[in-house]
Amino acid sequence: MDFPRADLDSPWKHILRTYFPQAMQFFFPNTAALIDWEQPY
């Protein structure tokens, strides 16, 4: 019996896309301090 696959990564990807600077500041504060967040990637 085939079950539909659960989409478990999309919520995390959306959260990181939306809150990437805040995630970097939380997990890697020293690195986040070196990033110029006004510059495009």
N, C-alpha and C positions, 0 to 999 in steps of 0.2 A: 504494500500500500504506500503510495507516494503522498507525503505531506508537504504543504508549501513551506518554503524556507523562511525562517524568521529573520527579519532585518534588524539585527542587533547592533550593527556599527553606525548606522546613520545618525541616531541621536547623539552619539559621542562626537562624530565628525562635525555635526552642526554646532554643538556646544563649543568645540575647539575653534571652529571658524569664527563664531560669533564673539567668543571671549578669549581669543588667543593671547593678547597682551596681558590680560589679567592672569591667565594660566601660567604664562612665562614668569610673571612677577611672583606668583605663589610658589612654583616649583623651582625656578632658577633665578632668584632675585639679583644675583651678581651679574649674570649674563643679560637679564632684562634691562638693567641700568645702563648697559653699553649700547643698546639698540636705539636708533633714532626712529621712533614710531611714526613720524610724519613722512618719512620717505616711502615711496612705493617699492614693492619687491620686484 
